[in-house]
């Protein structure tokens, strides 16, 4: 699959690759879910399940 295809969101309901990468970068600073949501223009309730679903016990969040 071409990387270009991954850059476009499938649906606005889902987070884009850029949003996931931004979460990974900002989350490493200890930023709260609400602050992440505000920074992305999303609800903290959208960010929280994303992080819980894609967190590795040893490696932290991975987009």
Secondary structure, 3 states (H helix, E strand, C coil): CCHHHHHCCCCCCCCCHHHHHHHHHHHCCCCCHHHHHHHHCCCHHHHHHHHHHCEECCCEECC
